[in-house]
Amino acid sequence: MGLLGALILASAPTSIAVSSNICDVHIEDVTATSKIILPISQESYPTTHTFKDDSTFMIEATSTQPLEKRLSIPTSGLAESSCILDPNSIDDQFNILGSNFIPLVRQDNDGLQPLPAPTSEAQANEMGPPDDYALPVFFFQKSDNAPTGVYDIVLSGPTLQYVAMTSDGNTVLTTSSTGATPMRQNGQELVTGIFGVDCRGRITVTHGGSPYTWDISTDGTSTAFATGLTASNRTMIAYSLKRQTASRMKLRDRNNYTEGAAPRCPSSPPDLVARVFPGARGLNPNGCGSSHGFDFVPDFSFGSCCDEHDNCYDDCSGGTFESCNLNFHQCMRIRGCDYLNHWYSYIIYFACLKAADFYAWTVGTKLGRDAFLSSTKERCGCYCSEALGLCGRADGDYHCSPMNGTDVQNCGACGRACPAKATCNEGTCVCPNDRCGNRCVDLRNDPRNCGACFNRCSTGYCTKGQCRDPPPEMCALDRTFINGNFSQAGKGWKSCELGCFTGKGGVSFTDQRANFAINGNGEADIETAVNAKMCPGVAYELSFVTRRLSGNSTCIFKYQFGDKPWSPSYNFSSDYDDHLMGPYNASVFQHGDRGTVSDGLSLDVKFSTFISCEGGSHAWLALDDFDLTLVR
């Protein structure tokens, strides 16, 4: 017999005290009276009498303390991370910056040059704030004969102009595209279809299958092309105007842990939070460098901002991918650049702001997201919030439950279910009226607990806490199964009335329960030999306990009262613990219904249950603690 069967014995009442430790159950003998206490007043007996008897408190063998494990960060289903700029979209426009982040502007002779520095405070004031300075706008355009990934760079304006490389490595603007094939224009050979851009926004140059470097000249007054690549990979930069607009928009409110481009925790189960897990590495700031997305480090005072950005990525509880990058961006623009905000350092301040923007956008690409997820993996675990506990199987099906709150399915522990009509208050199951042992009762009218716990009325009637003799014409309502808890082995039960196909298994009534051994695909049944007692016209609820003892077959069960239709099929749990089933509605019967036998004012009703298994090697199952209670 399961745990519940050991606690509920209809013929031997017990008092059960349950301590705060869920597994600590103390049972002591109580002598229950069956004496009928006569009414103390001459009031008339009610013609209609009901009593309230809730479902059993099941102290589940499956109840456990919350899981201590941490859930892993999500690694699939993440949104595609975009590059800084899409060269295939002419709407994705940009400014051009040198590797020192000084922007390029037009020269009078149809060339490009670095923005000249102002020579006076008045000239700097005339130029205005760097963020408002109108720089030339460019876009990429695919030419007809250019290889894959190679484009023209086009200068927007009333007349489109194309950036070209001359045969001697200078930069010029021309009014037509040459594609990837050099052409002679104005007495010099030049080519336009040579440009590309990587995901970080760095402009690449390829001509005749060879790489070139395009950057501001050493003296800082012009631009030039050189064969090969520099050791530091310094090159011109495409400064995205779309990114500039987006970076000025306010971040929307979002969940710190489960939303955004790089969530630290999965969205299911809900209510997860990220915390540093025991044994995780410490903070590991390493300044500005390739880990932030640059092969070359801007020559500005961004070091402390980079360290704070590293620490933010490592801050499991506070830092999100978006907020870390936003704070990094603001830190560089304010703390890293504000000290340069003077007219005599106008160009350096201008370049610093552009570098701060570009650096922040770079860490917002896949490179930065990978670094954020790596930090999360090395330091963070996903847990339920402090007020909740993580419940579920060790292999999944998790949920966060307020076990010390009002969750009736996880009241005080994972899987500790309160009765159907009870509530959970601060982790304790609470009956609506009174509690006796492990049942919710009403001492005023419960014939099994009349006036006091376990005071059973032999007549089946209790009013105002006293046992009463009902009128002769009334059926005693306190009906139930005979030997429903199998304390007398199989007395009152029989098996295989519908036929058993158990593959050398069978049905037995041992260990104070009904045991089913089904090998392979098969089925078996049990049926009451001494039928269940019920009153005509009265609604009852059925409850019982199931348990899987062994095996992996998929099994279902159903039940039937009298000749009424069978119930729906219910699944046996795959674990090996007691499970309280119900309450389920039992059929209502009248005298003369098929499948019933009248016994005075009450009815003897046949009860059957049927089990079927398939898809595994075997299943050994048990049923226990059949009980009927009145519907309120």
N, C-alpha and C positions, 0 to 999 in steps of 0.2 A: 504494500500500500504506500502511496506517495506521502509527502509531508502533510498535505491537507487531510488525507485519509487518516493519518495518525492523530490529527487534532480534532476531527469531527466524528464522534460516535453517538448516534442518536439514542442508543440504549444505555450509554454510560456517560452522562454529562461530565464535562470537565471545565475547570477554570484555567484560563491561559493568560499569563502575564508576559508581555513582550517588552523587552528592554530597548534602549536606544540603539544597541547593537543589533542589526537586523537578523543576524544568525543566532542570537541568544534567545531561545524560546523555553520558558519554564512551564511545566504542566503539573498541576496538583489535583488530587481527587476532591470532588465536591459531592456531597450527598443531596440529591435533588428530591424534593417532595412531590408526590402525586396526589396529595390530599386535596379534596375539593373544599375551598373556603366559601361558605354560603354568603349571600349578599347581606350587608349590614343594614340595608334599608329596604323598604317595601316597594321600590320603584319597579316598573314593569320591564321585562327583558326586551331589548330591541329586536324587531322582526328581521332586520338586516344587519349582519355582523361581519366586519372584516378586521384583519389586523395587518400591520406592516412588518415585513420580514425581508430585509435587504440581502443581497448576495453575500457570499462568504468573503471575508478578508483573506486574500491569498498572500501569504508571506512567501514570495516566489523563491524557489531554489536558484532561479536565474538572476535574482537581483544582485547587483555588484556595485562596488564603488566606482566612481567615474574613471575612465581610462586615462592613464598618464601619458600615453603616446602623443606625439605631435604629428599633425598632418602635413604632408609635403606641399611645396609650392606648386602652383599650376605651371606646366611646361607645354601644354597643348591648348589649342583653341585660342591662342593669342592673336590679336589683330595684326595684320601685316604692317611691319614697320617701314615707313616711307623714307626715301632719301631726301637730302636737303633740297634737291632740285630735280625736275624731270626734263631732260633735254628734248624730249619728243613733244612737249607742249609749248607752243609759242606764247601761251598766256603766262608761263612760268618765267617771269622776267627777273633781271638781276643787274646789279652794279658789279664792276670789276675792281677788285682790290689787289694790290701787290702782296707778296708774302709777308711784308711788314704792315699790312692792313691799311696802307695809305691808298685812297681811291684814285682811279684813273679818270681824267677829264680830257676833253678834246683839245688838240693843239690847232692853232690857226692854219697850219699847213696840212690839214687833213691827217693828222697823226693822233696818238694818244700819249699822254704824259701824266706823271703823278701830280696830284693837286698841289700847287705851289703854296708855301707858307705865307701868311700875311706879314707885311713888314712894319705894321704899326697897329696900335690898339684900335684906331679908327677903322682901318681896313678889316680887322678881325670882327669888329662890331657890324660892319657892312656885310660881311659874309654870313653873319647870323649864327644861331646855334647849329652845331654839326648835324643834329637829327633832322633839321629842317633844310639843310643845304641840298639843292637840286643837282643830283649827279646824273650823268648819262645813263640811259636805260638800254640794256641789251637783251637779246633772246637767242636761243639756238634754233637753227633751221637746217633740215636735211637737204643736201644737194643731190643732184641726180646720180652722179658717178662716185659718190663717197662710199668707202667701206662701212660695214656695220659699226656703229658706235662713234662715227666721225661726222662732224657737223661744221657748218659755217656759224660764226658769231656775227649777229646782225645788230647794228646800232639803230634804235628806233628814231623816228623823226619824220618830217614831211617827205624827205627823200631818204630811203633806206641806204645804209652804207655797211660794207662788209669789212671785218678786220682781216688783214692779210699779212703774211710774212714775206718779206723780200728775200732775194737770193743772198744778200749780204747780212741777213738776220735782223733787219729793222722792222718796225711795225708801222703799217700805213692803213688808211681807210680808202676803200674803192667802192664804186657805185654798182658793181656787178659781181656775181659769184663766179669763181673759176672752178669750183668743185675741187676734187683732189688732184687735178692736173694743172701744173703751173702754166701761166700765160704771161705774155709781155703786154704791159700797159704803161703808157707814159714813159717808155724807154727803159723800163726795168721789169725783170721777171718776178712774179708774185703768185701766191697760192692762198686760197681762203678755206678750202675744205680740209682742215687739219686738226680741228679742235674736238675735244671730248670733255667729260666731267665725271669724276667718281662720286660715290654715294655721299661723301663728306663735303662735296662742293668744290673740290680742287680741280682746276682746269688742266687737262692733259693736252699734249701736242704730239701728233704722229704724222710723219711725212716720209713717203717712200719706204715704209716699213720700219723706220727708225724713230726713236723717241727724241723729243726736244724739251728743253726747259724754257718757259716764257716767264719773265719776271722784270721787276724794276731794275734798272741798271745800277751798277755799283755806286756811281756818283749821285744816284737818286734823282736825276733830271729827265730820264727817258725810260723807254722800255726796250727790251732786246730778247731775241731768241738765241739759244745756244744748243748745240748738239749734245745729246746724252742727258742724264738726270743728275742732279746734285745729290750729295750724300745725305743731306737733310730732307730731301724731297720738297724743298721750297719751290713754290710755283704760284701763279696767279690764282685768285679765289673768286668764285661766283657767289656774290652776296644776294641771297634770295629776297625779293621784295614781298613775296607771299609770306615767308617766314617772319619778316619784319612786322607785317601787319598782324599776324597771328600772335606774335609775342607781346603785343600791346593789349591784347584782350585778357580780361580777368578770367582766372581759372574758375570753372564751375565747381560747386560743392559736390563731393563724391565720398563714398566710403573709403576710409583710410587703408583698408586691408584687401578688399575684394574687387575694386573697380580700377579703371585706368588702363593704360597701355601695358603695364607690367605689375599686375596685382601680386601681393605677397601671399595671399591665401585664396583657395578656391571659394566660389560663391555658394557652394553646397557642402556641408550643411550651413544654413544661415548663422549669423552671430559669431563667426570666428574672428579672432584677433591674433595679431602676430606679437610674439615675445621672443627674447633671446633664450635659446634652449640651453639647458645645463651642459657645460663642457665646450660651448662654442668658443671660437677664437675671439680675442679682444678687438678693439678698434684698431684699424690699420691705415691711417692716412699716409699718403706718399707723395703729396704735392701734385704739381701739374706735369703731365706727361702722356705717354701713349695710351695709358689706361683710360684717359679721358677722351681719346679719339684723335689726338694729334701726333704725327710723327715729328713735328717740330713744335716747340713751346713758344708761345708769344712772349715777347720781351717786355712784359708789364708786371705790375705787382699783384699777381693773382694767386700767389702761393697759399696764403691763408684761406682764400675762398676755395681753392682746390681741396685743401685739407678738410674744411667744413663740409664740402660736397661728399668727400669720401666717407666722413662720419655720418652724414645724413643717409647715405646708401646703407650704412651699417645700423642705422637706428630703426629697429624692427617695429617699435610701437608708434613712432611719430612720423617717420619720413616716407612719403610716397614718391614714386618715380617723377611725377609731374611737379610736386611741391619742392623736392630736392633740386630739380633743374631750374625751377623758377627762382628759388632763393640763391642758387649759384649765380644765375644771370644777374640778379639785382646786386649781389655782393660785388661782382666784378665791375659793374657799371658805376657803383657808388664808391665802395671802399677802394677798388682797384684803379679807378680812373679819376675820381673827383679832384685829387691833388694836382692833376695836370690841367685843370680848368682855368687857364690864364691865356691872355692873348698871345704871349710870346711862346707858348707851347700848344697853340691851337691845333696844328697838324698832328702832333703826337696825341693830344686829347681826342681828336677826331678818330685817329687810328685805334686808340684804346677802346673807344665805344664800339667800333665795328668789330674789333677782336672779341670783345665781351659777348656781343650778339652771336658771332659766328661760333665761338667756343661753346656757348650754351646750346645752340642748335645742334652742334655735333653730338653732344652727349644725349640729345633727344632722339638720335637715330638708333638703329639696331645695335650699333657698337655700345652705346651707353646703356641700352636696355639689357644687353647681355651682361654688362658689368653689374647692373643693379640686381639682376636675378642671381648672379654668382654670389654677391654679398648676402642676399637673402638666404640662399642655400647654405652658406657657411655659418650663418649666425641665427637665423630666425626659424621658429616653428609656429604652426598655426594651432591655436587652442581656443576652447570656448572662453567667453569672458568670465570674469571673476565670479559673477553671480550664477553661472551656468556650469554644468558638468558635461563632459563628452561621453555619450552613451553610444552603444552599437557593438557589433561583433568586432573582433580583433582584425578581421579582414575587410571591413567596410561597413556600409549601411549606417553611417554615423549621423548623429543629431545632437544638438546642444539642448540640454534640458535644465530648467530651473528647479532642481530637485528639492531645494529648500524653500520652494515657493508653492505653486498651485497646480503643478502638472500631475494629474491623477494617474498617468501611466508610468511616471518615474518619481514617485513620492518618497523622498529621502534617500533614494538609491536608484541606479539604472535598472529598469525593468520591474520595479516594485509598484504594482498596479493596485489602486484602490478599488473597492467594489463599485458597481455601476452607479449606485445612488449615493455614494459617499463623496466627500470633497477632500482636497489636499490643502492643508494649512501649515505653512512653514516646514514642509517636509514630513508632516504627520497626517495619516489618513484619519478623517474625522467623520463620524456618523451623524446623520441629521437629527437623531434622537438619542438613543442609548447604545452602548456597546457591551456585549457579553462575550468574553473570550475573543474569538475572531469573527464575530458576526455583528452586523448592525441590526438592532432590534428596537422595539418600542415597548418598554416594560408595562405600559398601561393596558396593552391589548394583545401581547404576544403569548399564545398558549404554551410556548416552549420556555419562555422567560417571563413569567407572569408576576409582576411586582418586584421581582428580584431575579438575578441571573440564574438560569438553569432550574427555576421553579416551573416544572412542566405540569400542565393541566391534563389529566387523563381524558377529560371530556373533549378537549380541543377548543375550549372557549375561555377567554379571559377578557374581562372588562374592568376598567379603572383599577388595574393591578391586582384583581382577584379572580381566582378560578370560579367558574359558574356552571351550573347545570343548564344546558340549553333546552328550549322547548322540545318535546318529543318529535315534532315534525321537522326539526332542523338537522341538517347533516353536519357532523363534526368536521370543521374546516382544516384542522391540522393533519393533512394527509401527506404521505411521502412513499418512497420505495421501501420495500421490505429487504433488509440487508443491502442497502444501497452502497455501503462502504466495504462490503465483502469481508467484514470482520468474522463472519461465520462461513468463510470460504465461499462455495457456490450455492449455499442454501437460498432457494427462491429464484434461481437462475437456471437456464439451460442454454446449450450452445448448438450451433450448426443446424438450426431449424430450417434455414434457407439453403443449406448445403455449404460445406467448407471445402475449399480447394487450396490446400496450404503446402503442398509439396513436401510431405513428411513432417510438416509442422503440426499445429493444432491449437486448441483453445484450452486453457486451464484456469482454475480459480485457486491460485496459491499466492502466498505473501500478501494476503488481504487486498487483492486486486484481480481483475480479469485480464489474463495474459493471452496475447495473440502471437503465434510464431508462424510467419508466412515466408516461405522460401520461393524466390523467383516471383513471377506474376501469380497472384492468387487473391482469395477473398475468404472472409469468415464472418460469423455473426453471433450475437448472444441475444437472449430474449428472457423476459421475466416469466418464471414459472408460477410464482405467487404474484399476481398482478399488482401494479401500482394502485394505491388508493386515491381516489379523487372524488370531489363533490360535483354533482351535476350543475351545469351552468356557471361554474366558477373558473376563472382564468388563473393558470399557474405559469410559473417560469421554471425552466429546466437548467440546471448547472451540473457540471461534472469535470473531472480532471483527466487529461491525457498525458502520456509520457512515451517517448521513444526510448527503448532499452538498448537497441542495437540495430545496425543495418543502415543501408543507404537507399532503399527503394522509396519511390514517391507514393505516399499513401493518402487516401481520403476516407472520411467517415461520414455517415448520415444516420438519422434516427427516425423512428415512426411510433406514434401512439395509436393504439387500436387499429382500425382500418383506414385511418386518415392518410392523406398523401405523405410520402417521405419528405423529410426536410431537405434543404439544399445540401450539397456536399461541402465539407470543410476539410482543409488540409491539415495533416499531421505536421508539426514542426520538425525541422531537420536536426534540432539539437536534442540533448538527452536530459531535459529538465521537465519538471512538472509545469503544466499550463492549465489554468482554470478556464474552462470554456463556458460561455454564456454570460448572463442569463439569456436563454432562448425562449420564445413563446411556445408553450405547449398547447395542443389542441383543446378546445372546450367541448365537453361531451354532455349528452342528455341520456336519461334512461331510455333504453331500446336501441341506442346506436350500435352499429356493428363493431365488433372488436371489444365490447365491454360486457360485463356481467354485473347485474344489480346485486348489491349486498345491503339490504335494508335501504337506508337513505343514501348510502354512498355507492360508488361504482368501483369495480375492479377493472382496470384498463391494461390491456396488453401493451408492453413496451419492447421495442426491438431496436438494436443498433447494428449497423453493417459496415465492415471495413474492407477496402480493396486496395491492393498494392501492385505496382508495376515498375519496370525500368531499372531494377537493381538486383543485387544478388539475394538479399533477404531483408526482412524487417521484423523485429520483435517489438511489439507494442503493448501498452497497458491502458486500461480504462479504470476509473476509480471514482468514488464519492458522488454517485448519482443522488440528486436531491431535487425536490420540488418546493417552491415557495410561492405564496400568493402574490399576484400582481396587485399593486396598490390601487 
